Structure formats: structure tokens, C-alpha cells
Amino acid sequence: MKTLFTLFIFLASFSISAQSISDQVGGVSCSYELYSDGDTLDVIKQLLIQRPTARSGVSDIENQSYGYGYAYSSWCLEFVTNTGISTRNRNNLERRNRRGKYNVTFKNRAGGMLFSQYMGRDKVRLWKGKIHTGVVYTYSLNLIDVPLIVLDNVASIDIVRIE
């Protein structure tokens, strides 16, 4: 009887499905259509996840020393793709700001623009890696300045890197 019970427990442990790490830390699966300058990005996986961020700074100028620190949480859209984000040159309106940035446009099902914004390079992170099928790009877009209510109606997102 003990052998049968042990065998049952052993077989039952293999049938229990394990959660992925992203599920365990509160990641939310999403299915946005992702584009870069109108070209479809071949997305392997995507999710929304809440990430903490901490900032601090100090000054040691004589008679004016100070220090500060703060932390906040923001939602990030993370996705893995086989194709990288396209790059385009600045237009006349964008020439004033010399910093590199991304133009991100959120669209609804009908193709209408819901929200458009420029994101600094500090808000978009890129990791590039290799797998057996070639190069993969992993992006994380910090959505701190995007109203999350917009994401309920978004069907597609167009991302372009501006040089």
C-alpha cells in the first residue's frame, strides 16, 4: 500500500504544471500587434510587468551638500522579437531636441491613433542575444508616462528609433 501511495504521489508531482517566473512575479500576458515604422515585428513573446525603480543623488559642494533618494513602480511592456526596431532620421520638428529617442504610437483596432509619445533612450532598454535560429532582440519599454487606461483599447503599437 505504501508503495502504491508513493508511486501515486510521484506521478502526481509530474502532472502539476509549474508557473513561469513572469507569472510568479505578476506579469500579464498581452497580444498587441507590434510594428516598427509600418513593418511588422515578428514577436515571440510579450508581457506587461510592474518594475520598481530607485533613484538617488548627492552633492558635496562646500556649504551646499545634500542627498536624496526615492523609489517608484512603473509598468513595462517587454517583448522578444526576431527583428529589431527600425531607425529613421529626425524631421524638422524633432531637430530641436538633440537627444536620441523613440517615437511610440498606440493605435486602436480601426487603426486610429489613441496616444503618441516620444520616449528617451533611458525609457527603452534593449538586450541582443543569439539562439540557434539567429539573433533575438529583447525590449523593455517603461510606460511611466503612458496612461494605463489607454492600454485597454490598444490593438497595435508602432515603435521607431529616431537618430
MDTraj code that builds the backbone (N, CA, C; nanometers):
import mdtraj as md
import numpy as np

residues = "MET LYS THR LEU PHE THR LEU PHE ILE PHE LEU ALA SER PHE SER ILE SER ALA GLN SER ILE SER ASP GLN VAL GLY GLY VAL SER CYS SER TYR GLU LEU TYR SER ASP GLY ASP THR LEU ASP VAL ILE LYS GLN LEU LEU ILE GLN ARG PRO THR ALA ARG SER GLY VAL SER ASP ILE GLU ASN GLN SER TYR GLY TYR GLY TYR ALA TYR SER SER TRP CYS LEU GLU PHE VAL THR ASN THR GLY ILE SER THR ARG ASN ARG ASN ASN LEU GLU ARG ARG ASN ARG ARG GLY LYS TYR ASN VAL THR PHE LYS ASN ARG ALA GLY GLY MET LEU PHE SER GLN TYR MET GLY ARG ASP LYS VAL ARG LEU TRP LYS GLY LYS ILE HIS THR GLY VAL VAL TYR THR TYR SER LEU ASN LEU ILE ASP VAL PRO LEU ILE VAL LEU ASP ASN VAL ALA SER ILE ASP ILE VAL ARG ILE GLU".split()
xyz = np.array([
    [0.0822, -0.1197, 0.0000],
    [0.0000, 0.0000, 0.0000],
    [0.0862, 0.1254, 0.0000],
    [0.1956, 0.1250, 0.0800],
    [0.2854, 0.2395, 0.0844],
    [0.3509, 0.2602, -0.0512],
    [0.3827, 0.1528, -0.1181],
    [0.4454, 0.1631, -0.2499],
    [0.3500, 0.2257, -0.3501],
    [0.2253, 0.1837, -0.3454],
    [0.1243, 0.2392, -0.4357],
    [0.1019, 0.3885, -0.4083],
    [0.0964, 0.4251, -0.2805],
    [0.0786, 0.5649, -0.2434],
    [0.1993, 0.6490, -0.2878],
    [0.3193, 0.5984, -0.2692],
    [0.4422, 0.6682, -0.3105],
    [0.4445, 0.6853, -0.4619],
    [0.4059, 0.5816, -0.5352],
    [0.4005, 0.5891, -0.6801],
    [0.2979, 0.6933, -0.7255],
    [0.1828, 0.6969, -0.6582],
    [0.0799, 0.7944, -0.6918],
    [0.1303, 0.9382, -0.6699],
    [0.1943, 0.9647, -0.5572],
    [0.2497, 1.0973, -0.5269],
    [0.3567, 1.1343, -0.6294],
    [0.4406, 1.0397, -0.6643],
    [0.5478, 1.0639, -0.7610],
    [0.4902, 1.1013, -0.8980],
    [0.3911, 1.0286, -0.9460],
    [0.3295, 1.0574, -1.0756],
    [0.2490, 1.1870, -1.0720],
    [0.1845, 1.2156, -0.9607],
    [0.1060, 1.3381, -0.9482],
    [0.1964, 1.4609, -0.9506],
    [0.3169, 1.4492, -0.8974],
    [0.4074, 1.5645, -0.8958],
    [0.4504, 1.6037, -1.0369],
    [0.4553, 1.5089, -1.1299],
    [0.4908, 1.5408, -1.2678],
    [0.3751, 1.6049, -1.3439],
    [0.2538, 1.5805, -1.3007],
    [0.1395, 1.6362, -1.3723],
    [0.1060, 1.7788, -1.3285],
    [0.1648, 1.8274, -1.2176],
    [0.1404, 1.9638, -1.1722],
    [0.2195, 2.0582, -1.2613],
    [0.1495, 2.1554, -1.3187],
    [0.2183, 2.2486, -1.4081],
    [0.2818, 2.3607, -1.3259],
    [0.4036, 2.3930, -1.3580],
    [0.4755, 2.4984, -1.2882],
    [0.4503, 2.6322, -1.3562],
    [0.4404, 2.7371, -1.2760],
    [0.4245, 2.8708, -1.3310],
    [0.5595, 2.9208, -1.3806],
    [0.5547, 3.0041, -1.4829],
    [0.6785, 3.0664, -1.5292],
    [0.7176, 3.1760, -1.4305],
    [0.8396, 3.2209, -1.4394],
    [0.8872, 3.3264, -1.3499],
    [0.8057, 3.4534, -1.3702],
    [0.7761, 3.4870, -1.4951],
    [0.6981, 3.6093, -1.5203],
    [0.5581, 3.5996, -1.4591],
    [0.4972, 3.4813, -1.4578],
    [0.3668, 3.4643, -1.3928],
    [0.3787, 3.4786, -1.2416],
    [0.4860, 3.4275, -1.1857],
    [0.5048, 3.4321, -1.0407],
    [0.5262, 3.5737, -0.9892],
    [0.5878, 3.6599, -1.0692],
    [0.6125, 3.7975, -1.0237],
    [0.5041, 3.8945, -1.0700],
    [0.3965, 3.8449, -1.1274],
    [0.2822, 3.9291, -1.1612],
    [0.2791, 3.9789, -1.3040],
    [0.3520, 3.9161, -1.3930],
    [0.3481, 3.9550, -1.5343],
    [0.2131, 3.9229, -1.5960],
    [0.1672, 4.0100, -1.6841],
    [0.0381, 3.9930, -1.7505],
    [0.0627, 3.9717, -1.8993],
    [0.0187, 3.8569, -1.9515],
    [0.0349, 3.8313, -2.0946],
    [-0.0495, 3.9290, -2.1749],
    [0.0010, 3.9703, -2.2889],
    [-0.0732, 4.0606, -2.3766],
    [-0.0497, 4.0185, -2.5206],
    [-0.1314, 4.0685, -2.6102],
    [-0.1222, 4.0274, -2.7504],
    [-0.1345, 4.1473, -2.8433],
    [-0.0517, 4.2472, -2.8206],
    [-0.0512, 4.3635, -2.9091],
    [0.0197, 4.3282, -3.0393],
    [-0.0266, 4.3871, -3.1485],
    [0.0448, 4.3756, -3.2749],
    [0.1520, 4.4834, -3.2723],
    [0.2774, 4.4438, -3.2877],
    [0.3878, 4.5381, -3.2782],
    [0.4471, 4.5648, -3.4150],
    [0.4672, 4.6929, -3.4446],
    [0.5223, 4.7369, -3.5728],
    [0.6406, 4.8292, -3.5470],
    [0.7244, 4.8418, -3.6477],
    [0.8322, 4.9390, -3.6442],
    [0.8360, 5.0100, -3.7788],
    [0.7947, 5.1356, -3.7784],
    [0.7860, 5.2170, -3.8992],
    [0.6988, 5.1494, -4.0054],
    [0.5895, 5.0873, -3.9614],
    [0.4954, 5.0220, -4.0518],
    [0.5244, 4.8763, -4.0813],
    [0.6455, 4.8286, -4.0519],
    [0.6804, 4.6882, -4.0752],
    [0.6483, 4.6056, -3.9513],
    [0.5909, 4.4881, -3.9723],
    [0.5528, 4.4015, -3.8617],
    [0.6755, 4.3433, -3.7929],
    [0.6760, 4.3506, -3.6598],
    [0.7808, 4.2856, -3.5822],
    [0.7376, 4.1423, -3.5539],
    [0.8259, 4.0483, -3.5744],
    [0.7985, 3.9069, -3.5508],
    [0.8163, 3.8782, -3.4012],
    [0.7082, 3.8954, -3.3248],
    [0.7141, 3.8851, -3.1789],
    [0.7051, 3.7395, -3.1353],
    [0.7983, 3.6992, -3.0503],
    [0.7994, 3.5639, -2.9952],
    [0.7160, 3.5583, -2.8677],
    [0.7345, 3.6573, -2.7796],
    [0.6591, 3.6639, -2.6549],
    [0.6524, 3.8086, -2.6092],
    [0.5421, 3.8448, -2.5415],
    [0.5276, 3.9795, -2.4873],
    [0.4484, 3.9736, -2.3577],
    [0.4743, 4.0685, -2.2687],
    [0.4010, 4.0776, -2.1431],
    [0.4154, 4.2160, -2.0838],
    [0.3226, 4.2497, -1.9950],
    [0.3294, 4.3713, -1.9146],
    [0.3712, 4.3304, -1.7746],
    [0.4658, 4.4032, -1.7169],
    [0.5137, 4.3687, -1.5838],
    [0.5447, 4.4956, -1.5065],
    [0.5184, 4.4920, -1.3771],
    [0.5459, 4.6068, -1.2925],
    [0.6880, 4.5955, -1.2392],
    [0.7664, 4.7036, -1.2553],
    [0.9063, 4.7035, -1.2132],
    [0.9341, 4.8187, -1.1175],
    [1.0092, 4.7923, -1.0129],
    [1.0492, 4.9020, -0.9233],
    [1.1718, 4.9740, -0.9786],
    [1.1803, 5.1030, -0.9511],
    [1.2946, 5.1838, -0.9916],
    [1.3359, 5.2704, -0.8736],
    [1.4654, 5.2790, -0.8482],
    [1.5177, 5.3620, -0.7394],
    [1.6147, 5.4647, -0.7969],
    [1.6086, 5.5848, -0.7465],
    [1.6977, 5.6935, -0.7885],
    [1.7585, 5.7578, -0.6633],
    [1.8808, 5.8023, -0.6758],
    [1.9446, 5.8742, -0.5663],
    [2.0488, 5.9696, -0.6222],
    [2.0854, 6.0664, -0.5438],
    [2.1867, 6.1621, -0.5855],
    [2.2439, 6.2336, -0.4656],
    [2.3659, 6.2814, -0.4789],
    [2.4320, 6.3558, -0.3720],
    [2.5104, 6.4709, -0.4327],
    [2.5325, 6.5715, -0.3528],
    [2.6195, 6.6825, -0.3895],
    [2.7083, 6.7111, -0.2703],
    [2.8356, 6.7276, -0.2951],
    [2.9271, 6.7567, -0.1851],
    [2.9961, 6.8917, -0.2039],
    [2.9248, 6.9847, -0.2654],
    [2.9753, 7.1203, -0.2799],
    [2.9858, 7.1816, -0.1405],
    [3.0933, 7.2517, -0.1151],
    [3.1160, 7.3088, 0.0170],
    [3.0008, 7.4009, 0.0567],
    [2.9478, 7.3811, 0.1745],
    [2.8369, 7.4572, 0.2343],
    [2.7025, 7.4366, 0.1627],
    [2.6959, 7.3470, 0.0663],
    [2.5701, 7.3223, -0.0028],
    [2.5467, 7.1720, -0.0250],
    [2.5918, 7.0912, 0.0648],
    [2.5796, 6.9466, 0.0483],
    [2.4348, 6.9019, 0.0659],
    [2.3972, 6.8018, -0.0113],
    [2.2640, 6.7435, 0.0020],
    [2.2671, 6.6009, -0.0514],
    [2.1635, 6.5297, -0.0205],
    [2.1448, 6.3956, -0.0736],
    [1.9965, 6.3674, -0.0842],
    [1.9589, 6.2843, -0.1780],
    [1.8185, 6.2481, -0.1920],
    [1.8091, 6.1058, -0.2446],
    [1.6955, 6.0483, -0.2230],
    [1.6674, 5.9154, -0.2751],
    [1.5174, 5.8929, -0.2801],
    [1.4731, 5.8226, -0.3820],
    [1.3317, 5.7908, -0.3929],
    [1.3158, 5.6661, -0.4791],
    [1.2006, 5.6072, -0.4698],
    [1.1702, 5.4874, -0.5485],
    [1.0258, 5.4937, -0.5948],
    [0.9993, 5.4273, -0.7067],
    [0.8644, 5.4199, -0.7603],
    [0.8509, 5.2923, -0.8421],
    [0.7281, 5.2560, -0.8733],
    [0.6999, 5.1412, -0.9586],
    [0.6370, 5.1916, -1.0872],
    [0.6682, 5.1249, -1.1948],
    [0.6046, 5.1579, -1.3218],
    [0.5824, 5.0295, -1.4001],
    [0.4879, 5.0345, -1.4922],
    [0.4593, 4.9197, -1.5773],
    [0.5494, 4.9256, -1.7002],
    [0.5977, 4.8099, -1.7410],
    [0.6839, 4.7997, -1.8587],
    [0.6240, 4.6985, -1.9555],
    [0.6313, 4.7303, -2.0838],
    [0.5953, 4.6362, -2.1888],
    [0.7253, 4.5707, -2.2329],
    [0.7351, 4.4406, -2.2136],
    [0.8552, 4.3672, -2.2530],
    [0.8183, 4.2689, -2.3627],
    [0.9041, 4.2620, -2.4647],
    [0.8780, 4.1683, -2.5731],
    [1.0082, 4.1216, -2.6346],
    [1.0008, 4.0013, -2.6921],
    [1.1137, 3.9392, -2.7608],
    [1.0748, 3.9253, -2.9066],
    [1.1661, 3.9643, -2.9958],
    [1.1371, 3.9618, -3.1385],
    [1.2601, 3.9173, -3.2171],
    [1.2352, 3.8655, -3.3371],
    [1.3448, 3.8260, -3.4262],
    [1.3959, 3.9431, -3.5083],
    [1.3196, 4.0509, -3.5148],
    [1.3575, 4.1678, -3.5936],
    [1.3722, 4.2882, -3.5023],
    [1.4706, 4.3706, -3.5288],
    [1.4946, 4.4886, -3.4468],
    [1.4050, 4.6046, -3.4860],
    [1.4009, 4.7041, -3.4007],
    [1.3233, 4.8247, -3.4261],
    [1.3955, 4.9095, -3.5307],
    [1.3191, 4.9626, -3.6265],
    [1.3748, 5.0453, -3.7339],
    [1.4231, 5.1801, -3.6808],
    [1.5143, 5.2392, -3.7556],
    [1.5687, 5.3706, -3.7218],
    [1.5394, 5.4667, -3.8357],
    [1.5044, 5.5911, -3.8007],
    [1.4848, 5.6936, -3.9028],
    [1.5527, 5.8220, -3.8557],
    [1.5784, 5.9127, -3.9501],
    [1.6378, 6.0422, -3.9177],
    [1.5322, 6.1359, -3.8611],
    [1.5767, 6.2372, -3.7921],
    [1.4862, 6.3368, -3.7340],
    [1.4182, 6.4188, -3.8434],
    [1.2946, 6.4569, -3.8178],
    [1.2294, 6.5523, -3.9075],
    [1.2529, 6.6929, -3.8528],
    [1.2017, 6.7941, -3.9191],
    [1.2274, 6.9330, -3.8790],
    [1.1784, 6.9642, -3.7379],
    [1.0651, 6.9088, -3.6981],
    [1.0123, 6.9352, -3.5645],
    [1.0961, 6.8692, -3.4558],
    [1.1634, 6.7611, -3.4880],
    [1.2409, 6.6864, -3.3890],
    [1.3852, 6.7345, -3.3769],
    [1.4296, 6.8227, -3.4632],
    [1.5696, 6.8669, -3.4630],
    [1.6066, 6.9494, -3.3403],
    [1.5102, 7.0103, -3.2760],
    [1.5395, 7.0927, -3.1582],
    [1.5997, 7.0111, -3.0452],
    [1.5474, 6.8937, -3.0244],
    [1.5962, 6.8084, -2.9166],
    [1.7036, 6.7166, -2.9731],
    [1.8243, 6.7301, -2.9291],
    [1.9373, 6.6538, -2.9822],
    [1.9482, 6.5135, -2.9218],
    [1.8778, 6.4872, -2.8152],
    [1.8872, 6.3560, -2.7511],
    [1.8236, 6.2479, -2.8380],
    [1.8796, 6.1289, -2.8318],
    [1.8194, 6.0159, -2.9013],
    [1.6896, 5.9760, -2.8343],
    [1.5959, 5.9297, -2.9121],
    [1.4665, 5.8950, -2.8556],
    [1.3932, 5.7962, -2.9449],
    [1.2796, 5.7515, -2.8963],
    [1.1912, 5.6621, -2.9694],
    [1.0565, 5.7315, -2.9838],
    [0.9898, 5.7098, -3.0965],
    [0.8536, 5.7565, -3.1160],
    [0.7634, 5.6342, -3.1056],
    [0.6732, 5.6364, -3.0096],
    [0.5842, 5.5224, -2.9847],
    [0.4406, 5.5689, -3.0058],
    [0.3681, 5.4983, -3.0944],
    [0.2300, 5.5322, -3.1262],
    [0.1399, 5.4135, -3.0939],
    [0.0373, 5.4398, -3.0144],
    [-0.0597, 5.3378, -2.9755],
    [-0.1845, 5.3565, -3.0610],
    [-0.2298, 5.2480, -3.1259],
    [-0.3454, 5.2560, -3.2171],
    [-0.4547, 5.1590, -3.1739],
    [-0.5806, 5.1929, -3.2094],
    [-0.6932, 5.1045, -3.1792],
    [-0.7156, 5.0057, -3.2942],
    [-0.8204, 4.9243, -3.2857],
    [-0.8494, 4.8223, -3.3881],
    [-0.8741, 4.8813, -3.5260],
    [-0.9345, 5.0008, -3.5311],
    [-0.9646, 5.0644, -3.6585],
    [-0.8420, 5.1340, -3.7187],
    [-0.7298, 5.1345, -3.6467],
    [-0.6085, 5.1988, -3.6963],
    [-0.5958, 5.3440, -3.6545],
    [-0.6909, 5.3916, -3.5766],
    [-0.6853, 5.5301, -3.5290],
    [-0.5859, 5.5449, -3.4151],
    [-0.5188, 5.6584, -3.4108],
    [-0.4195, 5.6828, -3.3075],
    [-0.4871, 5.7172, -3.1754],
    [-0.4530, 5.6422, -3.0705],
    [-0.5036, 5.6694, -2.9368],
    [-0.4097, 5.7606, -2.8592],
    [-0.2805, 5.7395, -2.8789],
    [-0.1805, 5.8105, -2.7989],
    [-0.0468, 5.8000, -2.8709],
    [0.0278, 5.9079, -2.8718],
    [0.1607, 5.9069, -2.9315],
    [0.2547, 5.9825, -2.8395],
    [0.3762, 5.9324, -2.8278],
    [0.4695, 5.9940, -2.7359],
    [0.6130, 5.9653, -2.7771],
    [0.7015, 6.0558, -2.7413],
    [0.8445, 6.0336, -2.7566],
    [0.8972, 5.9806, -2.6242],
    [0.9791, 5.8771, -2.6328],
    [1.0422, 5.8197, -2.5139],
    [1.1924, 5.8351, -2.5274],
    [1.2563, 5.8834, -2.4216],
    [1.4013, 5.8915, -2.4208],
    [1.4625, 5.7524, -2.4187],
    [1.5879, 5.7449, -2.4551],
    [1.6544, 5.6141, -2.4560],
    [1.6651, 5.5531, -2.3175],
    [1.6526, 5.6333, -2.2146],
    [1.6542, 5.5788, -2.0793],
    [1.5253, 5.5043, -2.0466],
    [1.4205, 5.5224, -2.1256],
    [1.2922, 5.4536, -2.1038],
    [1.2777, 5.3257, -2.1863],
    [1.3700, 5.3033, -2.2807],
    [1.3651, 5.1843, -2.3657],
    [1.4978, 5.1103, -2.3508],
    [1.4895, 4.9857, -2.3087],
    [1.6105, 4.9061, -2.2911],
    [1.6124, 4.7940, -2.3939],
    [1.7311, 4.7613, -2.4405],
    [1.7495, 4.6585, -2.5427],
    [1.8555, 4.5605, -2.4982],
    [1.8239, 4.4320, -2.5130],
    [1.9216, 4.3248, -2.4955],
    [1.9216, 4.2455, -2.6247],
    [2.0398, 4.2177, -2.6749],
    [2.0533, 4.1449, -2.8005],
    [2.1218, 4.0127, -2.7702],
    [2.0674, 3.9039, -2.8232],
    [2.1243, 3.7723, -2.7972],
    [2.1145, 3.6823, -2.9180],
    [2.1765, 3.5656, -2.9066],
    [2.1727, 3.4682, -3.0155],
    [2.1093, 3.3392, -2.9651],
    [2.0283, 3.2797, -3.0527],
    [1.9762, 3.1459, -3.0294],
    [2.0053, 3.0653, -3.1554],
    [1.9671, 2.9407, -3.1550],
    [2.0003, 2.8526, -3.2675],
    [1.9402, 2.8991, -3.4001],
    [1.8314, 2.9779, -3.3948],
    [1.7697, 3.0245, -3.5193],
    [1.8202, 3.1620, -3.5628],
    [1.9060, 3.2244, -3.4850],
    [1.9601, 3.3549, -3.5215],
    [1.9596, 3.4526, -3.4055],
    [1.9541, 3.5804, -3.4386],
    [1.9586, 3.6871, -3.3390],
    [1.8180, 3.7171, -3.2875],
    [1.8055, 3.7412, -3.1572],
    [1.6795, 3.7850, -3.0982],
    [1.7037, 3.9159, -3.0227],
    [1.6017, 3.9993, -3.0218],
    [1.6069, 4.1282, -2.9545],
    [1.5024, 4.1273, -2.8434],
    [1.5431, 4.1660, -2.7243],
    [1.4512, 4.1769, -2.6124],
    [1.4425, 4.3238, -2.5742],
    [1.3219, 4.3781, -2.5789],
    [1.2990, 4.5183, -2.5479],
    [1.2140, 4.5312, -2.4227],
    [1.2381, 4.6381, -2.3475],
    [1.1560, 4.6737, -2.2333],
    [1.1243, 4.8223, -2.2435],
    [0.9968, 4.8557, -2.2598],
    [0.9514, 4.9949, -2.2703],
    [0.8886, 5.0358, -2.1382],
    [0.9455, 5.1364, -2.0738],
    [0.8912, 5.1869, -1.9485],
    [0.7706, 5.2745, -1.9811],
    [0.6539, 5.2361, -1.9337],
    [0.5289, 5.3056, -1.9650],
    [0.4897, 5.4060, -1.8569],
    [0.5883, 5.4623, -1.7872],
    [0.5603, 5.5529, -1.6764],
    [0.4791, 5.6744, -1.7197],
    [0.4978, 5.7226, -1.8410],
    [0.4273, 5.8415, -1.8883],
    [0.3047, 5.8095, -1.9736],
    [0.2698, 5.6823, -1.9858],
    [0.1553, 5.6410, -2.0665],
    [0.0367, 5.6134, -1.9745],
    [-0.0783, 5.6770, -1.9977],
    [-0.1960, 5.6435, -1.9167],
    [-0.2340, 5.4966, -1.9390],
    [-0.2378, 5.4189, -1.8335],
    [-0.2646, 5.2756, -1.8475],
    [-0.4043, 5.2471, -1.9011],
    [-0.4978, 5.3383, -1.8833],
    [-0.6333, 5.3187, -1.9366],
    [-0.6296, 5.3095, -2.0889],
    [-0.5305, 5.3730, -2.1515],
    [-0.5160, 5.3666, -2.2972],
    [-0.4888, 5.2233, -2.3411],
    [-0.4144, 5.1484, -2.2611],
    [-0.3752, 5.0126, -2.2992],
    [-0.4943, 4.9182, -2.3125],
    [-0.6071, 4.9508, -2.2490],
    [-0.7275, 4.8671, -2.2632],
    [-0.7816, 4.8681, -2.4050],
    [-0.7593, 4.9769, -2.4780],
    [-0.8146, 4.9905, -2.6121],
    [-0.7107, 4.9767, -2.7230],
    [-0.5873, 4.9485, -2.6862],
    [-0.4800, 4.9391, -2.7856],
    [-0.4836, 4.8038, -2.8551],
    [-0.4723, 4.8068, -2.9869],
    [-0.4607, 4.6836, -3.0651],
    [-0.3203, 4.6691, -3.1223],
    [-0.2576, 4.7841, -3.1564],
    [-0.1240, 4.7775, -3.2140],
    [-0.0385, 4.8933, -3.1640],
    [0.0922, 4.8707, -3.1659],
    [0.1893, 4.9699, -3.1207],
    [0.2972, 4.9796, -3.2274],
    [0.3271, 5.1030, -3.2687],
    [0.4320, 5.1278, -3.3680],
    [0.5470, 5.1993, -3.2968],
    [0.6677, 5.1444, -3.3080],
    [0.7856, 5.1972, -3.2393],
    [0.8935, 5.2254, -3.3427],
    [0.9503, 5.3465, -3.3376],
    [1.0579, 5.3844, -3.4284],
    [1.1669, 5.4538, -3.3486],
    [1.2917, 5.4155, -3.3723],
    [1.4056, 5.4813, -3.3091],
    [1.4446, 5.6012, -3.3948],
    [1.4655, 5.7161, -3.3310],
    [1.4977, 5.8388, -3.4028],
    [1.6434, 5.8745, -3.3758],
    [1.7190, 5.8937, -3.4825],
    [1.8614, 5.9315, -3.4723],
    [1.8771, 6.0782, -3.4959],
])
top = md.Topology()
chain = top.add_chain()
for i, resn in enumerate(residues, 1):
    res = top.add_residue(resn, chain, resSeq=i)
    for name in ("N", "CA", "C"):
        top.add_atom(name, md.element.get_by_symbol(name[0]), res)
traj = md.Trajectory(xyz[None], top)
